């Protein structure tokens, strides 16, 4: 859910360890936004920059800024 406080908008970000031993970050409410970093800290910086660019592009194009919907993350067991 997006919360505006002190002029901030909040986004849910998923971080996953990738094949290069770094982290891939995605933002479900911003389709197509994917970035990476060698460390979790670098991936966090990269995703913040990517979100700013994404939102900036939407504003420039006078397109609607997506409002985040509820997101859930669960680990489930599947017999394979």
C-alpha positions in Angstrom: 0.0 0.0 0.0 1.3 3.5 -0.8 1.6 5.7 2.2 2.4 9.4 1.9 4.3 10.8 4.8 6.9 13.6 4.6 6.4 13.6 0.8 7.5 9.9 0.5 5.7 7.3 -1.4 6.3 3.7 -0.2 6.7 0.7 -2.5 7.0 -3.0 -1.9 10.3 -4.3 -3.3 11.2 -8.0 -3.6 14.9 -8.9 -3.4 16.1 -12.3 -4.7 19.6 -13.7 -4.7 20.7 -14.1 -8.3 23.0 -16.4 -10.2 25.9 -13.9 -9.9 25.6 -14.0 -6.1 24.2 -10.5 -6.1 20.5 -9.4 -5.7 17.8 -8.7 -8.2 15.1 -6.2 -7.1 11.6 -6.0 -8.6 8.7 -3.7 -7.7 5.3 -5.4 -8.4 3.3 -2.2 -8.6 5.7 -0.8 -11.3 5.5 -3.3 -14.2 8.8 -4.1 -15.8 11.0 -2.4 -13.2 13.9 -4.7 -12.5 17.4 -3.8 -11.3 20.3 -5.5 -9.7 23.2 -4.9 -7.3 26.2 -6.8 -6.1 25.1 -6.4 -2.5 21.8 -5.9 -0.8 22.8 -2.3 -0.1 23.7 -1.6 -3.7 20.5 -3.3 -4.9 18.5 -1.0 -2.5 20.2 2.1 -3.9 19.7 0.9 -7.5 16.0 0.2 -6.9 15.4 3.6 -5.3 17.0 5.3 -8.3 15.0 3.1 -10.7 11.7 4.0 -8.9 12.5 7.7 -9.2 13.2 7.4 -12.9 10.1 5.3 -13.5 7.9 7.8 -11.7 9.6 10.7 -13.4 8.9 9.1 -16.8 5.2 8.6 -15.9 4.9 12.2 -14.7 6.6 13.5 -17.9 4.3 11.5 -20.1 1.3 12.7 -17.9 0.4 9.1 -17.2 -1.2 7.8 -14.1 1.1 6.7 -11.3 0.2 3.2 -10.3 -1.2 2.8 -6.8 0.2 -0.3 -5.1 -2.2 -3.1 -4.3 -1.9 -5.6 -1.5 1.1 -7.9 -1.9 1.8 -11.1 -0.1 4.8 -13.2 0.1 4.7 -16.7 1.4 7.0 -19.7 1.3 5.1 -22.8 0.4 6.3 -26.5 0.1 5.6 -28.3 -3.1 6.5 -32.0 -3.6 8.5 -32.3 -6.8 
